[in-house]
Amino acid sequence: MLNRVYAMFDKRRRPLRNHVYLAFPDHDIAYARATEPAFHVLAPILNYLAGNFSVPALKRGSGLQASNLERQLFHGNVELLTARELKRRYPDMKIVAWVQDPLHRLAYCYEKIILTEEPLPSYYSERYFDKAMSPAEFVAHISGISDLDADNLFRSQKATLTYKGTMTADIVLQLEQFDTSLEIFLSESALQQRPKTAAGYQVSDFVSGDTLSSFADEALSRKLQRRYKADYNLFYSQSALPA
């Protein structure tokens, strides 16, 4: 019964999967949700952009606190939009995207979808994912799914940030270069009062060492590089960056 309710809830959320842009009209800036860990880490800053000024600084590795801040975000002045809606409503709004090394991004997806005790979301069960999948099997399975049919957690970041054949983002920042990226993001947002920023980013806050080691396997890494060749070519000059 619980699995059936979970699946029904997941199906109702599906239309939101193309709504990846958070528009902040007060600041004339939009944030593109291309990678989930960046969204978690930036939750306090995004709340400030939405006018929620009483949010605490995020403690490193505090997933529950991040989830609470994300829910609070949508009580502020923010709009969750598709690329089409964003371009129509705010044609001149500046769009900033944070990207993540695909290896780290897929390792996070594996732990969230496969290793969690929660049942598979309906999208994954319908496409024959399995809780017993090894990292190699997981990457092989994902490699057979096109970006047109991919879930946001593993759709290529290039595809997520492309609309009508053109890159939507005016500025693309790397999560791995957190301090530099954050400074640019804060400057572009022109916040009059800067929030207490997040504790920083380390991939180990989101993915276990064992999973990272498995994804660093040479054969698996090569397959992952082929699947996300466009992301590596467009956003990174090397296959993996230090976290």
C-alpha positions in Angstrom: 0.0 0.0 0.0 2.8 2.4 0.9 4.6 1.7 -2.3 1.4 2.4 -4.3 0.9 5.8 -2.5 4.5 6.7 -3.1 4.2 5.9 -6.8 1.0 8.0 -7.1 2.7 11.0 -5.5 5.7 10.6 -7.7 3.5 10.6 -10.8 1.8 13.9 -9.8 5.3 15.5 -9.5 6.3 14.5 -13.0 5.0 17.7 -14.8 7.4 19.7 -12.5 10.5 18.0 -13.9 10.8 20.6 -16.7 10.5 23.4 -14.2 14.2 23.8 -13.5 14.4 27.6 -13.3 14.0 29.6 -10.1 13.2 33.2 -11.0 13.7 35.9 -8.5 11.9 39.0 -9.9 13.2 41.3 -7.1 16.8 40.7 -8.2 16.2 40.1 -12.0 18.1 36.8 -11.7 17.2 33.2 -12.2 18.9 30.1 -10.9 19.0 26.9 -13.0 18.7 23.7 -11.0 21.0 21.6 -13.0 22.4 19.6 -10.1 20.7 18.7 -6.8 23.7 19.0 -4.4 24.2 22.7 -5.5 20.6 23.4 -4.8 21.1 21.9 -1.2 24.2 23.9 -0.5 22.8 27.2 -1.9 19.5 26.9 0.0 20.3 29.8 2.4 21.3 32.1 -0.4 18.3 31.2 -2.5 16.0 32.0 0.5 17.6 35.4 0.8 16.9 36.1 -2.9 13.3 35.1 -2.3 13.1 37.6 0.6 13.3 35.0 3.4 15.9 36.8 5.6 15.5 34.8 8.8 17.1 31.6 7.6 20.1 30.2 9.4 23.5 29.3 7.8 23.5 25.8 6.6 25.6 23.3 8.7 27.9 21.1 6.6 26.2 17.8 5.8 22.8 18.7 7.3 20.4 17.2 4.8 17.3 17.6 7.0 18.1 21.3 7.5 18.6 21.8 3.7 15.2 20.1 3.0 13.5 22.5 5.4 15.2 25.5 3.8 14.1 24.3 0.4 10.5 24.1 1.5 10.7 27.5 3.1 12.1 28.9 -0.2 8.8 28.6 -2.0 7.0 30.8 0.6 9.1 33.7 -0.7 9.0 35.8 -3.9 10.2 33.1 -6.3 8.7 31.5 -9.4 9.5 27.9 -10.5 9.4 28.0 -14.3 10.3 26.1 -17.5 12.7 27.6 -19.9 9.8 28.6 -22.2 7.9 30.3 -19.3 11.1 32.1 -18.1 11.9 33.4 -21.6 8.3 34.5 -22.1 7.8 36.3 -18.7 11.4 37.6 -18.2 13.1 37.7 -21.6 16.1 39.8 -20.2 16.5 38.1 -16.8 20.0 36.9 -16.2 20.3 33.1 -15.7 23.0 31.5 -13.6 23.6 27.8 -13.5 25.8 25.7 -11.2 27.1 22.5 -12.7 28.8 19.4 -11.1 31.3 16.9 -12.3 29.2 14.1 -13.9 31.0 11.4 -12.0 30.1 13.0 -8.7 26.6 13.8 -9.9 25.9 10.2 -10.9 27.4 8.8 -7.7 24.9 11.0 -5.8 22.1 9.8 -8.0 23.0 6.2 -7.3 23.0 6.6 -3.5 19.7 8.6 -3.5 17.8 6.2 -5.8 19.4 2.8 -5.3 21.0 2.7 -1.9 18.3 4.5 0.0 15.7 2.5 2.0 12.9 4.3 0.1 11.1 2.4 -2.7 12.1 3.2 -6.2 10.3 6.3 -7.6 7.8 5.3 -10.3 10.0 6.7 -13.0 12.8 4.4 -12.1 10.7 1.3 -11.5 8.9 1.7 -14.8 12.3 1.8 -16.6 13.6 -1.4 -14.9 16.0 0.0 -12.4 16.6 -2.3 -9.5 17.7 -1.8 -5.9 20.2 -4.6 -6.4 22.1 -2.7 -9.2 25.8 -2.3 -8.8 27.3 1.1 -9.7 28.5 -0.5 -13.1 25.0 -1.8 -13.8 23.5 1.5 -12.9 25.8 3.5 -15.2 25.2 1.0 -18.0 21.5 1.3 -17.6 21.6 5.1 -17.6 23.8 5.0 -20.7 20.9 3.4 -22.6 18.5 6.2 -21.7 18.4 9.3 -23.9 18.3 12.8 -22.4 14.8 13.2 -23.9 13.6 10.5 -21.5 16.0 11.0 -18.6 15.1 12.1 -15.1 16.5 15.4 -13.9 19.0 13.6 -11.6 20.9 12.1 -14.5 19.8 14.0 -17.6 22.9 15.7 -19.0 23.4 19.2 -17.7 23.9 20.4 -21.3 20.4 19.1 -22.1 18.9 20.6 -19.0 20.4 24.0 -19.8 19.5 24.0 -23.5 16.3 25.5 -25.0 15.6 25.6 -28.7 19.2 24.6 -29.4 20.7 27.4 -27.4 22.3 27.5 -23.9 19.9 29.3 -21.5 22.5 30.2 -18.9 24.3 33.4 -19.1 26.8 32.3 -16.4 27.8 28.8 -15.6 29.6 28.1 -12.3 31.3 24.9 -11.1 30.2 23.4 -7.8 33.7 22.0 -7.3 35.2 25.6 -7.3 32.7 26.6 -4.6 34.3 29.6 -3.0 35.0 31.3 -6.4 31.7 30.3 -7.8 29.8 31.6 -4.7 31.5 35.0 -4.9 30.5 35.4 -8.5 27.0 34.3 -7.8 26.6 36.8 -4.9 28.0 39.6 -7.0 25.6 38.9 -9.9 22.6 38.7 -7.6 23.4 42.2 -6.2 22.1 41.4 -2.7 22.2 44.4 -0.5 22.6 42.3 2.6 24.7 39.1 2.1 23.4 36.0 4.0 25.5 33.8 6.2 26.8 31.5 3.5 26.8 27.7 3.5 29.7 25.9 5.2 31.0 25.1 1.7 30.9 22.1 -0.6 32.7 18.7 -0.3 31.5 15.8 -2.4 31.9 13.6 0.7 29.0 15.5 2.3 26.7 13.9 -0.3 28.4 10.6 -1.4 30.1 8.0 0.7 33.7 7.1 0.1 32.9 3.6 -1.0 30.5 4.8 -3.7 33.0 7.3 -5.0 35.7 4.6 -5.2 33.3 2.4 -7.2 32.5 5.2 -9.6 36.2 5.9 -10.0 36.7 2.4 -11.5 38.5 2.9 -14.8 36.0 1.0 -17.0 32.9 2.6 -15.3 34.5 6.0 -15.6 35.1 5.6 -19.3 31.5 4.6 -19.9 30.3 7.6 -17.8 32.6 9.9 -19.8 31.0 8.7 -23.1 27.5 9.2 -21.7 28.3 12.7 -20.5 30.8 13.7 -23.2 28.9 16.9 -23.9 29.0 18.0 -20.3 32.7 17.3 -20.0 33.5 19.1 -23.2 31.3 22.1 -22.4 31.8 22.6 -18.7 35.0 20.8 -17.7 38.4 20.5 -19.3 39.2 17.2 -17.5 37.2 14.1 -16.5 37.2 14.8 -12.8 37.9 17.7 -10.6 39.0 17.6 -7.0 36.2 18.0 -4.5 
